[in-house]
């Protein structure tokens, strides 16, 4: 069995995680600055003829919608076309990120692009630290450093410093998983409610919570459960349920339409209504997308189910499978799928070979020979993602969204 080195002091560990994450963001910033001169000024960047700056370049696409929400809030009347279909409107976007941006804009007097990208950057820092702390006791310090570095360098990880909600959602997601791992049920409940205002990922987290609660109940003879703990465990389950319904309920309350949220989401889809599983199944027949949409979930299942993923624990395994199933059920698969893969960070543990129970692959030498080529591929992927998907190209037929 491979000798397991003792964990470093917590503050030293956090310092190394911060250093790794900072280097990753320097690389992403460099890529953004290299692509920026090729961005054509448009309404997304502040208007035609207005020079594109770094901060205006960070607020394209959904960032434009978040900016509108931060400045004007949400409409009480849904826009409806002549055909009777609800049009695109701010109710598709969860409120926590734009409301935090509005607050910081009021305090600092700065514009939305500057404030929003700064919030995203800071949330990413917090997510990296919590991710490292969540993983270090399972896979050791060296592997935890490298997993965080790979996650921070993933092709779509550029969004972690853009006016998008990925970094806020990751901060809350990893915070929730960390609270569950420490059996801090009430903390998890509070975080779940915040998740319900940031991203629609509470449903798969509810499955994770159920698994963790059942596993804790099965150990009740070795570790008795008090009445208060039972109540706290139940609260965490209820919290995920409430979080999943919270934003659609608020949209209903504000607009008077019980289907305001789903009707709004359908405005971005290829279908008149939100159809579970249908977009994924239909796209499977596409010769370009089909092999990926069929093979991807199978590969993820094999990666998580084997002994090479034992150190992930039941919670991270369940999250990976539950979130993947959730994407299949709800996603209209297109170019945005790269962003939606960011929460699948546990897969990086398996890719690095750090998931074996005896930690056979967790020596620096074995880790680095996998880490270095992956890092190079990821950094190259960042440039491709930034130039091909993030950079907006005005055209009559539109551009592919990131």
C-alpha positions as CSV (number, residue, x, y, z in Angstrom):
1,X,0.0,0.0,0.0
2,X,1.2,3.5,-0.8
3,X,2.3,5.4,2.2
4,X,-0.1,8.3,3.0
5,X,1.7,11.5,3.9
6,X,0.2,13.6,6.7
7,X,-1.9,16.6,5.7
8,X,-0.2,20.0,5.8
9,X,-1.4,22.6,8.3
10,X,-4.7,24.1,7.0
11,X,-3.4,27.6,6.4
12,X,-0.5,26.2,4.4
13,X,-2.8,24.1,2.3
14,X,-5.1,27.0,1.6
15,X,-2.2,29.1,0.6
16,X,-1.1,26.6,-2.0
17,X,-4.7,26.3,-3.3
18,X,-4.9,30.0,-3.7
19,X,-1.6,30.1,-5.5
20,X,-2.8,27.4,-8.0
21,X,-6.1,29.2,-8.6
22,X,-4.4,32.6,-9.0
23,X,-2.0,31.1,-11.7
24,X,-5.0,29.6,-13.5
25,X,-6.8,33.0,-13.6
26,X,-3.6,34.7,-14.8
27,X,-3.7,32.3,-17.8
28,X,-7.4,32.9,-18.4
29,X,-6.9,36.7,-18.2
30,X,-4.0,36.5,-20.7
31,X,-6.3,34.5,-23.1
32,X,-9.1,37.1,-22.7
33,X,-6.7,39.9,-23.5
34,X,-5.3,38.0,-26.6
35,X,-8.9,37.5,-27.9
36,X,-10.2,40.9,-27.0
37,X,-8.8,42.9,-29.9
38,X,-10.8,40.6,-32.3
39,X,-14.1,41.5,-30.6
40,X,-16.2,43.7,-32.8
41,X,-18.0,46.5,-30.9
42,X,-21.7,45.8,-30.5
43,X,-24.6,46.4,-28.2
44,X,-23.1,43.7,-25.9
45,X,-19.9,45.6,-25.5
46,X,-21.4,49.1,-24.8
47,X,-22.4,50.1,-28.3
48,X,-21.2,50.3,-31.9
49,X,-18.1,52.5,-32.1
50,X,-17.3,52.2,-28.4
51,X,-13.9,50.7,-27.8
52,X,-14.1,47.2,-26.2
53,X,-12.4,47.1,-22.8
54,X,-11.5,44.1,-20.7
55,X,-14.5,44.6,-18.4
56,X,-17.0,45.2,-21.2
57,X,-15.6,42.0,-22.8
58,X,-16.5,40.1,-19.6
59,X,-20.2,41.0,-19.8
60,X,-21.3,39.5,-23.1
61,X,-24.2,37.1,-23.7
62,X,-26.0,36.3,-20.5
63,X,-24.0,39.0,-18.8
64,X,-26.0,41.5,-20.8
65,X,-29.2,40.1,-19.2
66,X,-27.7,40.1,-15.7
67,X,-26.7,43.7,-16.3
68,X,-30.3,44.6,-17.2
69,X,-31.6,42.9,-14.0
70,X,-29.0,44.6,-11.8
71,X,-30.1,48.0,-13.2
72,X,-33.9,47.5,-13.8
73,X,-35.0,44.4,-12.0
74,X,-37.6,41.9,-13.3
75,X,-40.7,42.8,-15.3
76,X,-44.2,42.2,-13.8
77,X,-45.7,41.5,-17.2
78,X,-44.2,38.8,-19.4
79,X,-43.6,39.8,-23.1
80,X,-45.8,37.8,-25.4
81,X,-45.5,37.5,-29.2
82,X,-48.3,37.6,-31.7
83,X,-48.3,33.8,-31.7
84,X,-49.0,33.8,-28.0
85,X,-45.6,32.5,-27.0
86,X,-43.7,34.1,-24.1
87,X,-40.6,35.9,-25.4
88,X,-37.1,36.0,-23.9
89,X,-37.1,38.0,-20.7
90,X,-35.1,38.3,-17.4
91,X,-37.2,35.7,-15.5
92,X,-34.9,33.0,-17.0
93,X,-32.1,34.3,-14.9
94,X,-31.8,33.6,-11.1
95,X,-31.5,36.8,-9.0
96,X,-28.7,36.3,-6.4
97,X,-25.9,37.2,-8.7
98,X,-27.5,40.4,-10.3
99,X,-28.7,41.5,-6.9
100,X,-25.3,41.2,-5.4
101,X,-24.0,43.2,-8.3
102,X,-26.6,45.9,-7.8
103,X,-25.6,46.1,-4.1
104,X,-21.9,46.5,-5.0
105,X,-22.7,49.0,-7.7
106,X,-24.5,51.1,-5.2
107,X,-21.7,50.9,-2.7
108,X,-18.8,51.5,-5.2
109,X,-20.4,53.5,-8.0
110,X,-18.8,51.2,-10.5
111,X,-20.5,49.8,-13.6
112,X,-22.0,46.4,-13.9
113,X,-19.2,44.7,-15.9
114,X,-16.5,45.7,-13.4
115,X,-18.5,44.7,-10.4
116,X,-20.0,41.5,-11.8
117,X,-16.6,40.1,-13.0
118,X,-15.1,41.0,-9.7
119,X,-17.8,39.1,-7.8
120,X,-17.3,36.2,-10.1
121,X,-13.6,36.2,-9.5
122,X,-13.9,36.3,-5.7
123,X,-16.6,33.6,-5.7
124,X,-14.3,31.4,-7.7
125,X,-11.5,31.9,-5.1
126,X,-13.9,30.8,-2.4
127,X,-15.0,27.8,-4.5
128,X,-11.4,26.7,-5.0
129,X,-10.6,26.8,-1.3
130,X,-13.7,24.9,-0.3
131,X,-13.2,22.3,-3.1
132,X,-9.6,21.7,-1.8
133,X,-10.8,21.3,1.8
134,X,-13.6,19.0,0.6
135,X,-11.1,16.8,-1.3
136,X,-7.9,16.8,0.8
137,X,-9.0,14.2,3.4
138,X,-10.2,11.9,0.7
139,X,-7.3,12.0,-1.7
140,X,-4.5,13.8,0.1
141,X,-3.0,17.3,-0.4
142,X,-1.0,16.8,-3.6
143,X,-4.0,15.4,-5.5
144,X,-6.3,18.0,-4.1
145,X,-4.0,20.8,-5.3
146,X,-3.9,19.4,-8.8
147,X,-7.6,18.7,-9.0
148,X,-8.3,22.3,-8.1
149,X,-5.7,23.5,-10.7
150,X,-7.3,21.4,-13.4
151,X,-10.8,22.5,-12.5
152,X,-9.7,26.1,-12.6
153,X,-8.1,25.5,-16.0
154,X,-11.0,23.6,-17.7
155,X,-11.8,25.0,-21.2
156,X,-15.0,26.8,-20.0
157,X,-13.5,27.9,-16.7
158,X,-12.9,31.3,-18.2
159,X,-16.5,31.9,-17.0
160,X,-15.2,31.9,-13.5
161,X,-14.1,35.5,-14.0
162,X,-16.9,36.7,-16.3
163,X,-20.3,38.2,-15.5
164,X,-21.8,34.8,-15.2
165,X,-23.1,32.8,-12.3
166,X,-20.8,29.7,-12.6
167,X,-18.4,30.8,-9.9
168,X,-21.2,31.8,-7.5
169,X,-23.0,28.5,-8.1
170,X,-19.7,26.6,-7.6
171,X,-19.1,28.4,-4.3
172,X,-22.5,27.4,-3.0
173,X,-22.4,23.9,-4.5
174,X,-19.0,23.0,-2.9
175,X,-20.1,24.8,0.3
176,X,-23.2,22.6,0.4
177,X,-21.2,19.4,-0.2
178,X,-18.7,20.4,2.4
179,X,-21.4,21.1,5.0
180,X,-23.0,17.7,4.3
181,X,-19.6,16.0,4.7
182,X,-19.3,17.5,8.1
183,X,-23.0,16.7,8.9
184,X,-23.8,20.4,9.4
185,X,-27.3,19.9,8.4
186,X,-28.7,23.4,9.2
187,X,-25.8,25.1,7.4
188,X,-26.5,22.9,4.4
189,X,-30.2,24.0,4.6
190,X,-29.3,27.7,4.5
191,X,-26.9,27.2,1.6
192,X,-29.6,25.2,-0.3
193,X,-31.9,28.2,-0.1
194,X,-29.2,30.4,-1.5
195,X,-28.6,27.9,-4.3
196,X,-32.4,28.1,-5.0
197,X,-31.7,31.8,-5.9
198,X,-28.6,31.3,-7.9
199,X,-28.8,28.2,-10.2
200,X,-31.3,25.4,-10.9
201,X,-29.2,22.6,-9.4
202,X,-31.2,21.9,-6.1
203,X,-32.9,18.8,-7.5
204,X,-29.8,16.7,-7.9
205,X,-28.5,18.1,-4.6
206,X,-31.7,16.8,-3.0
207,X,-30.7,13.3,-4.2
208,X,-27.2,13.7,-2.7
209,X,-28.8,14.8,0.6
210,X,-31.1,11.8,0.6
211,X,-28.2,9.4,0.1
212,X,-26.1,11.0,2.9
213,X,-29.1,11.0,5.3
214,X,-29.8,7.3,4.6
215,X,-26.1,6.4,5.1
216,X,-26.1,8.3,8.4
217,X,-29.3,6.6,9.5
218,X,-27.7,3.2,8.8
219,X,-24.9,4.0,11.2
220,X,-27.2,5.0,14.0
221,X,-26.2,2.0,16.2
222,X,-22.5,3.0,16.2
223,X,-23.4,6.7,16.3
224,X,-26.8,7.3,17.9
225,X,-28.9,10.1,16.3
226,X,-30.6,12.6,18.6
227,X,-34.1,14.0,18.0
228,X,-32.5,17.3,17.1
229,X,-30.2,15.7,14.6
230,X,-33.2,13.9,13.0
231,X,-35.0,17.3,12.7
232,X,-31.9,18.9,11.2
233,X,-31.5,16.1,8.6
234,X,-35.1,16.5,7.7
235,X,-34.6,20.3,7.3
236,X,-31.8,19.7,4.9
237,X,-34.0,17.5,2.7
238,X,-36.9,20.0,2.9
239,X,-34.4,22.8,2.1
240,X,-33.5,21.2,-1.2
241,X,-37.1,20.8,-2.1
242,X,-37.9,24.4,-1.3
243,X,-34.8,25.5,-3.2
244,X,-36.0,23.7,-6.3
245,X,-39.3,25.4,-6.3
246,X,-38.3,28.8,-4.9
247,X,-37.5,30.8,-8.1
248,X,-40.5,29.4,-10.1
249,X,-42.7,30.3,-7.2
250,X,-41.4,33.9,-7.0
251,X,-41.8,34.3,-10.8
252,X,-45.5,33.1,-10.4
253,X,-46.0,35.5,-7.5
254,X,-44.6,38.5,-9.3
255,X,-46.2,37.9,-12.7
256,X,-49.4,36.2,-11.8
257,X,-48.6,33.3,-14.2
258,X,-48.0,29.9,-12.6
259,X,-45.8,28.9,-15.6
260,X,-43.9,32.1,-15.9
261,X,-40.5,30.5,-15.3
262,X,-41.0,27.5,-17.6
263,X,-42.6,29.5,-20.3
264,X,-39.7,31.9,-20.2
265,X,-37.1,29.1,-20.3
266,X,-38.9,27.7,-23.4
267,X,-38.3,31.0,-25.2
268,X,-34.6,29.9,-25.4
269,X,-35.4,26.3,-26.5
270,X,-36.2,24.7,-29.8
271,X,-39.6,23.7,-28.5
272,X,-42.7,25.6,-27.5
273,X,-42.6,24.2,-24.0
274,X,-39.9,22.7,-21.7
275,X,-39.9,19.0,-22.6
276,X,-37.9,16.7,-20.3
277,X,-35.5,14.4,-22.1
278,X,-37.0,15.2,-25.6
279,X,-34.2,17.6,-26.7
280,X,-31.5,15.2,-25.7
281,X,-33.2,12.2,-27.4
282,X,-33.8,14.2,-30.6
283,X,-30.2,15.4,-30.7
284,X,-28.9,11.9,-30.3
285,X,-29.7,11.3,-34.0
286,X,-27.5,14.1,-35.0
287,X,-24.3,12.7,-36.5
288,X,-22.1,15.3,-34.9
289,X,-23.7,15.4,-31.4
290,X,-25.1,11.9,-31.2
291,X,-21.9,10.0,-30.3
292,X,-21.1,12.5,-27.6
293,X,-24.5,12.6,-26.1
294,X,-24.7,8.8,-25.9
295,X,-21.1,8.0,-25.1
296,X,-20.5,10.9,-22.6
297,X,-23.0,9.7,-19.9
298,X,-21.8,6.1,-20.3
299,X,-18.2,7.1,-19.8
300,X,-19.2,9.2,-16.7
301,X,-21.1,6.2,-15.3
302,X,-18.1,4.0,-15.8
303,X,-15.7,6.5,-14.3
304,X,-17.7,6.9,-11.1
305,X,-18.9,3.3,-10.6
306,X,-15.6,1.6,-10.4
307,X,-13.1,1.1,-7.6
308,X,-10.9,3.8,-9.1
309,X,-13.5,6.3,-7.7
310,X,-13.8,4.9,-4.2
311,X,-12.2,7.9,-2.5
312,X,-14.9,10.2,-3.9
313,X,-17.4,8.8,-1.4
314,X,-21.1,8.2,-1.9
315,X,-21.9,11.9,-1.8
316,X,-19.6,13.0,-4.7
317,X,-20.4,9.9,-6.7
318,X,-24.1,10.6,-6.3
319,X,-23.7,14.3,-7.2
320,X,-21.8,13.4,-10.4
321,X,-24.4,10.8,-11.5
322,X,-27.4,12.9,-10.3
323,X,-26.2,16.1,-12.0
324,X,-25.5,14.2,-15.2
325,X,-28.9,12.7,-15.3
326,X,-30.4,16.1,-14.5
327,X,-28.6,17.6,-17.5
328,X,-30.0,14.8,-19.7
329,X,-33.5,15.5,-18.5
330,X,-33.5,19.3,-18.7
331,X,-30.8,20.4,-21.1
332,X,-31.3,21.4,-24.7
333,X,-27.8,20.3,-25.7
334,X,-25.9,22.8,-27.6
335,X,-22.6,24.8,-27.2
336,X,-23.5,25.9,-23.7
337,X,-22.9,22.3,-22.6
338,X,-19.3,23.1,-22.0
339,X,-20.2,25.5,-19.2
340,X,-22.6,23.0,-17.6
341,X,-19.7,20.5,-17.2
342,X,-17.9,22.7,-14.7
343,X,-19.7,21.3,-11.7
344,X,-18.5,17.8,-12.5
345,X,-15.2,18.4,-10.7
346,X,-15.2,14.9,-9.0
347,X,-14.4,13.4,-12.4
348,X,-11.0,15.1,-12.3
349,X,-10.1,13.0,-9.3
350,X,-10.7,9.9,-11.4
351,X,-8.9,11.2,-14.4
352,X,-5.8,11.9,-12.2
353,X,-6.0,8.3,-10.8
354,X,-6.4,9.7,-7.3
355,X,-9.7,7.9,-6.5
356,X,-8.3,4.5,-5.4
357,X,-9.0,3.6,-1.8
358,X,-5.3,2.7,-1.1
359,X,-4.2,6.0,-2.9
360,X,-1.9,4.0,-5.1
361,X,-1.9,6.8,-7.7
362,X,-1.5,9.7,-5.3
363,X,2.3,10.2,-5.4
364,X,3.5,13.3,-7.0
365,X,5.3,11.4,-9.8
366,X,2.2,9.5,-10.8
367,X,-0.1,12.5,-10.5
368,X,2.1,14.8,-12.6
369,X,2.4,12.6,-15.6
370,X,-1.3,12.7,-16.0
371,X,-1.7,16.3,-14.8
372,X,0.7,18.0,-17.2
373,X,-0.8,16.8,-20.5
374,X,-4.3,17.4,-19.3
375,X,-3.4,21.0,-18.2
376,X,-1.9,21.7,-21.7
377,X,-5.1,20.4,-23.4
378,X,-7.3,22.4,-21.0
379,X,-5.4,25.7,-21.6
380,X,-5.6,25.2,-25.3
381,X,-9.3,24.5,-24.9
382,X,-9.7,27.8,-23.0
383,X,-8.3,29.7,-26.0
384,X,-10.7,27.8,-28.3
385,X,-13.7,28.4,-26.0
386,X,-12.9,32.1,-25.6
387,X,-12.3,32.8,-29.3
388,X,-15.0,30.5,-30.8
389,X,-17.8,30.7,-28.3
390,X,-17.3,33.7,-26.0
391,X,-16.3,36.2,-28.6
392,X,-19.5,37.5,-30.2
393,X,-19.6,37.7,-34.0
394,X,-22.6,39.8,-35.1
395,X,-24.4,38.1,-38.0
396,X,-27.9,38.0,-39.5
397,X,-28.3,34.4,-38.3
398,X,-26.9,35.0,-34.9
399,X,-23.8,33.4,-33.2
400,X,-23.3,30.3,-31.2
401,X,-23.7,31.1,-27.4
402,X,-21.1,30.0,-24.9
